[in-house]
Amino acid sequence: MQTSVTFKNLDPSDHLKSYVSNKLNKFDKLLDNPAEASVVLSVEKIRHTAEITITGDRLNINGREETGDMYSAIDMALDKMEKQIKKSKQKMKNKRGSKGKGRNKSVDHGMPDDDYTRIEVESIEYKPMDVEEAVMQMELVDDAFMVFTNARSERVNVLYRKKDGHFGLIQPE
């Protein structure tokens, strides 16, 4: 795979270039035709950002991750992109396989088209706090729920707003 690596606010490193190139070369087995990869590695204060774009094979895949470590940002962005490539390839297979056979019933998660539910994944940060503090936070915002680490039990809890205006608390046993 032809790869170009750009560094922003970061000294160019042959080790980082080779790391990215080696990781991207593993994608060649997923792609049918040659592709080009454009990688931008940048640092802002403590945020290390990896932006990767793969173009080719009738695909245009983008991945962007931001962490405290450049190598983990690269790995996480590439993991996202691998999932995107596999999903795109599966869609193409489904389209090719369904020509002349009527409607293709299986969609992601093996559900029929009519029952397909789109699931949006959202990452959240949760911080340690008391239940009372979580209730105060919920009263300030209009969210339906709040995920936090219970400062006393050190376990993840979910505080949610009930229809009657009161709050419910979900906590592990």
Backbone as ProteinMPNN parsed JSONL, in Angstrom:
{"seq_chain_A": "MQTSVTFKNLDPSDHLKSYVSNKLNKFDKLLDNPAEASVVLSVEKIRHTAEITITGDRLNINGREETGDMYSAIDMALDKMEKQIKKSKQKMKNKRGSKGKGRNKSVDHGMPDDDYTRIEVESIEYKPMDVEEAVMQMELVDDAFMVFTNARSERVNVLYRKKDGHFGLIQPE", "coords_chain_A": {"N_chain_A": [[0.853, -1.17, 0.0], [0.565, 2.181, -0.866], [1.82, 4.72, 1.083], [1.561, 7.832, 2.711], [2.958, 9.842, 5.166], [2.338, 12.431, 7.391], [3.561, 14.825, 9.66], [2.476, 16.834, 12.32], [3.245, 19.394, 14.508], [5.083, 17.741, 15.681], [8.085, 15.946, 15.843], [9.453, 14.499, 12.933], [9.531, 10.992, 12.665], [11.237, 8.091, 11.906], [10.669, 5.638, 12.99], [7.951, 5.825, 13.768], [6.857, 6.187, 11.205], [7.505, 3.722, 9.96], [6.113, 2.014, 11.662], [3.409, 2.734, 11.196], [3.295, 2.155, 8.43], [3.794, -0.635, 8.394], [1.555, -1.554, 9.805], [-0.498, -0.69, 8.1], [0.075, -2.162, 5.805], [-0.931, -4.63, 6.392], [-3.549, -4.342, 5.788], [-3.737, -4.773, 3.1], [-4.467, -7.395, 2.447], [-7.173, -7.33, 2.927], [-8.165, -5.694, 0.98], [-9.081, -5.695, -2.463], [-7.877, -4.424, -4.623], [-5.039, -2.22, -5.321], [-4.376, 0.385, -2.953], [-4.272, 3.741, -1.61], [-2.838, 5.373, 1.18], [-3.241, 8.002, 3.433], [-1.737, 9.58, 6.066], [-1.985, 11.505, 8.944], [-0.268, 12.624, 11.617], [-0.518, 14.177, 14.672], [0.2, 16.436, 17.406], [-1.192, 18.024, 20.156], [-0.745, 19.754, 22.93], [-1.347, 17.477, 25.348], [-2.687, 15.742, 23.766], [-2.634, 13.24, 21.438], [-3.064, 12.751, 18.103], [-4.276, 10.719, 15.51], [-4.967, 10.679, 12.176], [-6.29, 8.934, 9.577], [-6.617, 8.107, 6.193], [-7.865, 6.001, 3.761], [-7.833, 5.389, 0.38], [-9.228, 3.933, -2.457], [-9.925, 0.847, -4.257], [-12.66, 1.117, -4.706], [-13.408, 2.306, -2.366], [-13.538, 4.725, 0.261], [-12.198, 5.321, 3.093], [-12.178, 6.624, 6.337], [-10.452, 7.312, 9.367], [-10.155, 8.45, 12.674], [-8.518, 9.133, 15.638], [-7.957, 10.064, 19.035], [-5.761, 10.177, 21.651], [-3.77, 9.811, 24.647], [-1.413, 8.717, 23.872], [0.577, 8.22, 21.035], [0.948, 5.79, 19.615], [-1.175, 4.186, 20.525], [-3.289, 5.719, 19.589], [-2.959, 5.447, 16.834], [-3.328, 2.647, 16.576], [-6.004, 2.379, 17.482], [-7.411, 3.928, 15.608], [-6.874, 2.466, 13.282], [-8.114, 0.049, 13.944], [-10.812, 0.832, 13.927], [-11.044, 1.452, 11.239], [-10.582, -1.004, 10.025], [-12.884, -2.405, 10.746], [-14.743, -0.856, 9.341], [-13.96, -1.349, 6.687], [-14.399, -4.133, 6.474], [-17.167, -4.194, 6.905], [-18.075, -2.708, 4.72], [-17.182, -4.321, 2.59], [-18.752, -6.569, 3.073], [-21.284, -5.529, 2.584], [-21.061, -5.073, -0.152], [-20.804, -7.712, -1.051], [-23.312, -8.722, -0.305], [-24.969, -7.189, -1.955], [-24.136, -8.031, -4.528], [-24.716, -10.759, -4.337], [-27.464, -10.795, -4.101], [-28.639, -10.137, -6.509], [-31.135, -10.763, -8.809], [-32.28, -12.632, -7.171], [-34.383, -11.793, -5.723], [-35.523, -10.035, -2.808], [-33.074, -9.377, -0.353], [-33.012, -10.802, 2.711], [-31.383, -10.847, 5.0], [-29.707, -8.688, 7.151], [-27.351, -6.545, 8.873], [-26.536, -7.983, 12.021], [-28.148, -10.15, 11.581], [-30.86, -9.664, 11.397], [-34.144, -9.331, 9.954], [-34.931, -6.986, 7.282], [-37.152, -5.375, 7.948], [-37.184, -5.359, 10.716], [-34.866, -4.162, 11.415], [-32.789, -2.25, 13.467], [-31.178, 0.749, 13.959], [-28.169, 1.193, 15.575], [-26.527, 3.446, 17.458], [-23.372, 4.091, 18.638], [-22.048, 5.568, 21.453], [-19.406, 7.02, 23.094], [-18.655, 7.674, 26.461], [-17.414, 9.69, 29.149], [-17.01, 8.852, 32.491], [-17.111, 9.937, 35.825], [-15.864, 9.678, 39.217], [-18.255, 10.059, 41.79], [-20.573, 10.968, 44.417], [-23.899, 9.634, 44.949], [-25.691, 11.644, 45.574], [-24.451, 13.906, 44.477], [-24.564, 13.213, 41.802], [-27.326, 13.309, 41.391], [-27.739, 16.053, 41.745], [-26.311, 16.982, 39.528], [-27.87, 15.882, 37.457], [-30.225, 17.309, 37.811], [-29.477, 19.751, 36.833], [-29.149, 19.427, 34.117], [-30.81, 18.303, 31.076], [-30.771, 15.65, 30.489], [-31.593, 12.162, 29.993], [-30.365, 10.175, 31.418], [-27.488, 9.383, 33.511], [-24.184, 8.285, 33.621], [-21.954, 7.167, 36.019], [-19.148, 6.761, 38.28], [-19.625, 5.326, 41.324], [-18.569, 6.885, 44.163], [-18.362, 5.74, 46.661], [-18.701, 2.913, 46.415], [-17.076, 2.409, 44.284], [-17.924, 1.445, 41.84], [-19.516, 1.251, 38.616], [-22.393, 3.167, 38.088], [-25.773, 3.904, 37.079], [-27.77, 6.644, 36.795], [-31.091, 7.537, 36.326], [-33.788, 9.405, 34.855], [-37.083, 9.215, 35.829], [-40.448, 8.792, 34.539], [-42.248, 10.032, 36.25], [-40.827, 12.136, 37.241], [-39.128, 11.671, 39.334], [-36.006, 10.051, 40.343], [-34.203, 7.139, 39.255], [-31.925, 4.537, 40.215], [-29.413, 2.528, 38.942], [-27.421, -0.075, 39.889], [-24.625, -2.303, 40.131], [-24.653, -5.579, 41.668]], "CA_chain_A": [[0.0, 0.0, 0.0], [1.332, 3.424, -0.918], [1.497, 5.448, 2.301], [2.238, 9.101, 2.977], [2.806, 10.191, 6.579], [2.601, 13.837, 7.673], [3.679, 15.114, 11.093], [2.142, 18.203, 12.721], [3.675, 19.674, 15.887], [5.726, 16.509, 16.106], [9.299, 15.685, 15.081], [9.321, 13.31, 12.072], [10.179, 9.815, 13.232], [11.24, 6.928, 11.012], [10.034, 4.524, 13.703], [6.502, 5.985, 13.622], [6.529, 5.94, 9.802], [7.543, 2.283, 9.696], [5.031, 1.413, 12.448], [2.173, 2.951, 10.456], [3.37, 1.418, 7.164], [3.63, -2.072, 8.672], [0.153, -1.795, 10.171], [-1.338, -0.501, 6.916], [0.336, -3.237, 4.849], [-1.794, -5.755, 6.75], [-4.852, -4.102, 5.18], [-3.7, -5.191, 1.697], [-5.191, -8.654, 2.275], [-8.607, -7.036, 2.962], [-8.533, -4.943, -0.212], [-8.866, -6.438, -3.704], [-7.033, -3.633, -5.509], [-4.123, -1.336, -4.61], [-4.975, 1.561, -2.331], [-3.357, 4.747, -1.089], [-3.149, 5.777, 2.544], [-2.716, 9.291, 3.858], [-1.727, 9.56, 7.525], [-1.567, 12.751, 9.583], [-0.028, 12.437, 13.048], [-0.331, 15.499, 15.267], [0.208, 16.53, 18.867], [-1.61, 19.289, 20.741], [-0.567, 19.6, 24.37], [-1.187, 16.047, 25.679], [-3.523, 14.953, 22.86], [-1.966, 12.673, 20.27], [-4.134, 12.467, 17.152], [-3.939, 9.999, 14.282], [-6.01, 10.741, 11.161], [-5.873, 8.042, 8.5], [-7.57, 8.004, 5.091], [-7.509, 5.012, 2.751], [-8.601, 5.601, -0.835], [-8.981, 2.915, -3.467], [-10.772, -0.347, -4.204], [-14.028, 1.64, -4.622], [-13.656, 2.685, -0.973], [-12.889, 5.899, 0.83], [-12.37, 5.047, 4.51], [-11.498, 7.566, 7.212], [-10.394, 6.966, 10.783], [-9.501, 9.487, 13.472], [-8.507, 8.822, 17.068], [-7.202, 10.997, 19.86], [-5.468, 9.609, 22.963], [-2.57, 10.353, 25.271], [-0.252, 8.026, 23.32], [0.471, 8.185, 19.573], [0.812, 4.41, 19.133], [-2.529, 3.704, 20.781], [-4.174, 6.453, 18.681], [-2.828, 4.793, 15.528], [-3.969, 1.324, 16.662], [-7.451, 2.525, 17.605], [-7.92, 4.407, 14.312], [-6.807, 1.351, 12.336], [-9.158, -0.914, 14.326], [-12.07, 1.36, 13.411], [-11.032, 1.364, 9.782], [-10.712, -2.415, 9.656], [-14.308, -2.725, 10.852], [-15.427, -0.187, 8.238], [-13.643, -2.056, 5.443], [-15.109, -5.421, 6.484], [-18.593, -3.928, 6.758], [-18.277, -2.281, 3.337], [-17.012, -5.502, 1.739], [-19.919, -7.426, 3.286], [-22.397, -4.908, 1.868], [-20.88, -5.334, -1.58], [-21.121, -9.125, -1.269], [-24.766, -8.869, -0.207], [-25.565, -6.61, -3.158], [-23.838, -8.919, -5.652], [-25.37, -12.043, -4.123], [-28.922, -10.712, -4.121], [-29.141, -9.824, -7.85], [-31.936, -11.814, -9.423], [-32.798, -13.581, -6.185], [-35.397, -11.151, -4.912], [-35.056, -9.205, -1.714], [-32.148, -10.013, 0.577], [-33.613, -10.658, 4.025], [-30.468, -10.702, 6.136], [-28.988, -7.424, 7.292], [-26.48, -6.626, 10.04], [-27.06, -8.655, 13.216], [-29.01, -11.241, 11.19], [-32.272, -9.305, 11.518], [-34.802, -8.974, 8.706], [-34.916, -5.552, 7.002], [-38.237, -4.678, 8.628], [-36.903, -5.272, 12.139], [-33.518, -3.613, 11.6], [-32.695, -1.08, 14.32], [-29.868, 1.389, 13.878], [-27.572, 1.349, 16.897], [-25.457, 4.424, 17.468], [-22.505, 3.891, 19.793], [-21.521, 6.828, 21.96], [-18.484, 6.836, 24.209], [-18.81, 8.719, 27.47], [-16.503, 9.657, 30.281], [-17.732, 8.903, 33.746], [-16.182, 10.286, 36.881], [-16.326, 9.28, 40.538], [-19.046, 11.025, 42.559], [-21.618, 10.414, 45.265], [-25.207, 9.599, 44.32], [-26.291, 12.965, 45.777], [-23.85, 14.804, 43.498], [-25.101, 12.817, 40.5], [-28.692, 13.838, 41.334], [-27.617, 17.496, 41.517], [-25.897, 17.152, 38.129], [-29.021, 15.553, 36.609], [-31.2, 18.397, 37.912], [-28.969, 20.885, 36.063], [-29.224, 19.14, 32.684], [-32.077, 17.715, 30.642], [-30.487, 14.307, 30.002], [-32.449, 11.1, 30.518], [-29.6, 9.339, 32.335], [-26.098, 9.757, 33.745], [-23.332, 7.168, 34.021], [-20.886, 7.668, 36.888], [-18.563, 5.803, 39.212], [-20.039, 5.622, 42.69], [-17.358, 7.137, 44.936], [-18.322, 4.86, 47.837], [-18.528, 1.511, 46.044], [-16.126, 2.371, 43.178], [-18.528, 0.695, 40.748], [-20.267, 2.064, 37.673], [-23.821, 3.278, 38.358], [-26.535, 4.696, 36.117], [-28.876, 7.388, 37.373], [-31.991, 7.867, 35.236], [-34.968, 10.212, 35.174], [-38.318, 8.455, 35.626], [-41.531, 9.583, 33.949], [-42.921, 10.814, 37.285], [-39.961, 13.234, 37.662], [-38.148, 11.181, 40.309], [-34.852, 9.416, 39.741], [-33.922, 5.747, 39.542], [-30.499, 4.256, 40.24], [-29.038, 1.159, 38.586], [-26.075, -0.352, 40.372], [-24.345, -3.743, 40.147], [-24.689, -6.196, 43.012]], "C_chain_A": [[0.897, 1.23, 0.0], [0.873, 4.31, 0.234], [2.265, 6.757, 2.371], [1.92, 9.502, 4.418], [3.215, 11.64, 6.759], [2.618, 14.036, 9.184], [3.326, 16.577, 11.341], [2.477, 18.374, 14.194], [4.365, 18.468, 16.513], [6.958, 16.299, 15.236], [9.109, 14.434, 14.232], [10.148, 12.148, 12.626], [10.079, 8.657, 12.249], [10.548, 5.747, 11.672], [8.518, 4.618, 13.591], [6.064, 5.712, 12.185], [6.487, 4.446, 9.505], [6.437, 1.551, 10.449], [3.704, 1.52, 11.686], [2.172, 2.138, 9.161], [3.159, -0.076, 7.367], [2.187, -2.405, 9.006], [-0.755, -1.704, 8.939], [-1.125, -1.604, 5.878], [-0.515, -4.468, 5.146], [-3.19, -5.599, 6.153], [-4.896, -4.562, 3.728], [-4.482, -6.485, 1.474], [-6.713, -8.439, 2.311], [-9.084, -6.366, 1.687], [-8.197, -5.746, -1.466], [-7.87, -5.735, -4.618], [-6.098, -2.743, -4.701], [-4.841, -0.093, -4.079], [-3.877, 2.506, -1.867], [-3.805, 5.128, 0.304], [-2.48, 7.107, 2.832], [-2.856, 9.349, 5.379], [-1.236, 10.912, 8.028], [-1.473, 12.485, 11.077], [0.256, 13.804, 13.65], [-0.399, 15.424, 16.786], [-0.219, 17.94, 19.254], [-1.64, 19.091, 22.246], [-0.375, 18.123, 24.687], [-2.002, 15.142, 24.759], [-2.715, 14.524, 21.649], [-3.071, 12.207, 19.314], [-3.584, 11.757, 15.924], [-5.159, 10.064, 13.362], [-5.532, 9.946, 9.956], [-6.99, 7.968, 7.462], [-7.042, 6.984, 4.092], [-8.438, 5.216, 1.566], [-8.218, 4.533, -1.845], [-9.935, 1.759, -3.299], [-12.245, 0.037, -4.024], [-14.403, 2.023, -3.2], [-12.959, 3.996, -0.659], [-13.163, 5.822, 2.33], [-11.547, 6.041, 5.315], [-11.532, 7.06, 8.646], [-9.634, 8.04, 11.525], [-9.62, 9.099, 14.936], [-7.6, 9.798, 17.791], [-7.023, 10.369, 21.241], [-4.248, 10.307, 23.542], [-1.297, 9.747, 24.722], [-0.435, 7.858, 21.813], [0.254, 6.767, 19.051], [-0.595, 3.875, 19.371], [-3.535, 4.438, 19.892], [-4.148, 5.812, 17.297], [-3.561, 3.452, 15.53], [-5.489, 1.438, 16.696], [-8.069, 2.998, 16.289], [-7.931, 3.267, 13.298], [-7.841, 0.274, 12.659], [-10.512, -0.462, 13.792], [-12.156, 1.161, 11.905], [-11.177, -0.078, 9.305], [-12.175, -2.84, 9.712], [-15.086, -2.109, 9.702], [-15.198, -0.927, 6.923], [-14.41, -3.374, 5.379], [-16.61, -5.227, 6.27], [-18.91, -3.542, 5.315], [-18.171, -3.462, 2.375], [-18.226, -6.426, 1.861], [-21.131, -6.852, 2.557], [-22.295, -5.177, 0.376], [-21.214, -6.784, -1.911], [-22.622, -9.338, -1.259], [-25.451, -8.323, -1.449], [-25.353, -7.52, -4.36], [-24.615, -10.215, -5.53], [-26.87, -11.984, -4.256], [-29.482, -10.386, -5.495], [-29.899, -11.025, -8.405], [-32.525, -12.797, -8.432], [-33.903, -12.962, -5.33], [-34.746, -10.357, -3.796], [-34.173, -9.983, -0.76], [-32.64, -9.758, 1.997], [-32.617, -10.394, 5.142], [-29.707, -9.39, 6.043], [-28.086, -7.586, 8.497], [-27.228, -7.252, 11.21], [-28.042, -9.76, 12.861], [-30.483, -10.942, 11.295], [-32.87, -9.053, 10.145], [-34.819, -7.454, 8.548], [-35.958, -4.795, 7.823], [-37.949, -4.468, 10.104], [-35.554, -4.63, 12.444], [-33.582, -2.332, 12.42], [-31.293, -0.527, 14.223], [-29.372, 1.621, 15.299], [-26.415, 2.324, 16.775], [-24.67, 4.257, 18.758], [-21.914, 5.235, 20.189], [-20.62, 6.528, 23.151], [-18.665, 7.995, 25.184], [-17.715, 8.584, 28.515], [-17.352, 9.683, 31.542], [-16.721, 9.112, 34.858], [-16.735, 9.855, 38.228], [-17.11, 10.406, 41.213], [-20.042, 10.273, 43.427], [-22.939, 10.445, 44.505], [-25.871, 10.974, 44.419], [-25.754, 13.969, 44.754], [-24.377, 14.493, 42.098], [-26.526, 13.352, 40.331], [-28.653, 15.339, 41.062], [-27.228, 17.775, 40.07], [-27.081, 16.915, 37.189], [-30.069, 16.66, 36.65], [-30.775, 19.606, 37.089], [-29.109, 20.686, 34.554], [-30.545, 18.449, 32.358], [-31.886, 16.297, 30.119], [-31.392, 13.281, 30.672], [-31.703, 10.223, 31.515], [-28.197, 9.881, 32.491], [-25.348, 8.519, 34.224], [-22.207, 7.753, 34.859], [-20.335, 6.529, 37.726], [-18.972, 6.216, 40.61], [-18.782, 5.729, 43.552], [-17.241, 6.194, 46.14], [-18.015, 3.414, 47.453], [-17.486, 1.322, 44.945], [-16.621, 1.496, 42.023], [-19.331, 1.634, 39.862], [-21.75, 2.0, 38.019], [-24.461, 4.091, 37.243], [-27.699, 5.334, 36.861], [-29.78, 7.791, 36.219], [-33.214, 8.61, 35.743], [-36.212, 9.391, 34.854], [-39.404, 9.375, 35.075], [-42.235, 10.462, 34.98], [-42.055, 11.958, 37.823], [-38.932, 12.831, 38.707], [-37.008, 10.506, 39.567], [-34.783, 7.94, 40.138], [-32.421, 5.539, 39.471], [-30.272, 2.782, 39.906], [-27.615, 0.967, 39.057], [-25.855, -1.856, 40.401], [-24.366, -4.272, 41.567], [-23.301, -6.401, 43.545]], "O_chain_A": [[1.859, 1.315, 0.762], [-0.313, 4.618, 0.354], [3.47, 6.794, 2.121], [0.761, 9.501, 4.833], [4.299, 12.043, 6.339], [1.786, 13.48, 9.9], [3.826, 17.462, 10.647], [2.04, 17.584, 15.032], [4.244, 18.212, 17.711], [6.886, 16.458, 14.017], [8.652, 13.41, 14.74], [11.309, 12.313, 13.002], [8.989, 8.286, 11.814], [9.911, 4.941, 10.994], [7.856, 3.609, 13.345], [5.03, 5.083, 11.959], [5.549, 3.959, 8.875], [5.88, 0.578, 9.941], [2.974, 0.539, 11.546], [1.171, 1.503, 8.827], [2.432, -0.713, 6.605], [1.655, -3.416, 8.548], [-1.656, -2.523, 8.755], [-2.054, -1.944, 5.146], [-0.789, -5.263, 4.247], [-3.929, -6.574, 6.021], [-5.981, -4.728, 3.172], [-5.098, -6.657, 0.422], [-7.464, -9.263, 1.79], [-10.262, -6.449, 1.34], [-7.157, -6.4, -1.528], [-7.1, -6.395, -5.315], [-6.335, -2.526, -3.513], [-5.789, 0.403, -4.688], [-2.712, 2.124, -1.747], [-5.002, 5.2, 0.584], [-1.307, 7.312, 2.518], [-3.952, 9.187, 5.916], [-0.197, 11.406, 7.59], [-2.469, 12.162, 11.725], [1.158, 14.511, 13.201], [-0.966, 14.498, 17.365], [0.319, 18.926, 18.748], [-2.468, 18.345, 22.767], [0.659, 17.556, 24.334], [-2.016, 13.924, 24.937], [-2.177, 15.36, 20.923], [-3.904, 11.374, 19.673], [-2.555, 12.148, 15.373], [-6.237, 9.579, 13.704], [-4.487, 10.251, 9.381], [-8.159, 7.791, 7.805], [-5.905, 7.089, 3.631], [-9.66, 5.219, 1.709], [-7.037, 4.26, -2.063], [-10.673, 1.692, -2.316], [-12.984, -0.621, -3.292], [-15.585, 2.063, -2.859], [-11.926, 4.327, -1.241], [-14.237, 6.212, 2.787], [-10.375, 6.276, 5.023], [-12.512, 6.457, 9.084], [-8.586, 8.495, 11.067], [-10.707, 8.772, 15.413], [-6.614, 10.29, 17.242], [-8.002, 10.064, 21.922], [-3.759, 11.286, 22.978], [-0.204, 10.203, 25.059], [-1.487, 7.404, 21.363], [-0.544, 6.565, 18.136], [-1.149, 3.187, 18.514], [-4.533, 3.846, 19.48], [-5.19, 5.652, 16.662], [-4.32, 3.15, 14.608], [-6.185, 0.683, 16.017], [-9.134, 2.52, 15.898], [-8.889, 3.12, 12.539], [-8.387, -0.348, 11.749], [-11.275, -1.272, 13.266], [-13.189, 0.76, 11.368], [-11.825, -0.337, 8.291], [-12.651, -3.553, 8.828], [-15.982, -2.743, 9.143], [-16.129, -1.111, 6.139], [-15.003, -3.699, 4.351], [-17.247, -5.993, 5.547], [-19.904, -4.002, 4.753], [-18.977, -3.589, 1.453], [-18.676, -6.998, 0.868], [-21.918, -7.6, 1.976], [-23.291, -5.468, -0.286], [-21.837, -7.058, -2.937], [-23.154, -10.054, -2.107], [-26.406, -8.92, -1.945], [-26.284, -7.759, -5.129], [-25.123, -10.722, -6.53], [-27.505, -13.011, -4.498], [-30.703, -10.358, -5.651], [-29.383, -12.141, -8.462], [-33.219, -13.727, -8.843], [-34.312, -13.545, -4.325], [-33.556, -10.049, -3.848], [-34.486, -11.118, -0.4], [-32.679, -8.609, 2.439], [-32.975, -9.773, 6.143], [-29.147, -9.037, 5.005], [-28.052, -8.662, 9.094], [-28.435, -7.057, 11.355], [-28.719, -10.273, 13.752], [-31.297, -11.867, 11.284], [-32.16, -8.599, 9.248], [-34.733, -6.718, 9.531], [-35.686, -3.708, 8.333], [-38.422, -3.494, 10.69], [-35.147, -4.561, 13.603], [-34.351, -1.426, 12.097], [-30.321, -1.263, 14.388], [-30.088, 2.184, 16.127], [-25.44, 2.059, 16.073], [-25.243, 4.279, 19.847], [-21.351, 5.947, 19.358], [-21.032, 5.861, 24.1], [-18.81, 9.148, 24.778], [-17.165, 7.504, 28.731], [-18.305, 10.455, 31.639], [-15.627, 8.548, 34.843], [-17.945, 9.683, 38.372], [-16.682, 11.56, 41.208], [-20.319, 9.095, 43.202], [-23.086, 11.188, 43.535], [-26.529, 11.422, 43.48], [-26.51, 14.785, 44.226], [-24.608, 15.403, 41.302], [-26.892, 13.801, 39.245], [-29.43, 15.848, 40.253], [-27.755, 18.701, 39.452], [-27.271, 17.665, 36.231], [-30.73, 16.926, 35.647], [-31.621, 20.405, 36.686], [-29.179, 21.657, 33.8], [-31.297, 18.063, 33.252], [-32.735, 15.788, 29.387], [-31.893, 13.502, 31.774], [-32.327, 9.591, 32.369], [-27.757, 10.728, 31.713], [-25.808, 7.8, 35.111], [-21.574, 8.728, 34.455], [-20.96, 5.478, 37.869], [-18.694, 7.338, 41.035], [-18.018, 4.77, 43.658], [-16.134, 5.889, 46.582], [-17.176, 2.765, 48.077], [-17.053, 0.196, 44.695], [-15.822, 0.881, 41.316], [-19.774, 2.692, 40.309], [-22.301, 0.918, 38.219], [-23.793, 4.861, 36.552], [-28.511, 4.644, 37.477], [-29.297, 8.333, 35.225], [-33.621, 8.468, 36.896], [-36.374, 8.923, 33.727], [-39.282, 10.598, 35.142], [-42.761, 11.519, 34.633], [-42.466, 12.671, 38.738], [-37.97, 13.561, 38.945], [-37.023, 10.395, 38.341], [-35.242, 7.547, 41.21], [-31.719, 6.261, 38.763], [-30.873, 1.9, 40.519], [-26.714, 1.723, 38.693], [-26.79, -2.612, 40.666], [-24.136, -3.543, 42.532], [-23.133, -6.905, 44.656]]}, "name": "protein", "num_of_chains": 1, "seq": "MQTSVTFKNLDPSDHLKSYVSNKLNKFDKLLDNPAEASVVLSVEKIRHTAEITITGDRLNINGREETGDMYSAIDMALDKMEKQIKKSKQKMKNKRGSKGKGRNKSVDHGMPDDDYTRIEVESIEYKPMDVEEAVMQMELVDDAFMVFTNARSERVNVLYRKKDGHFGLIQPE"}
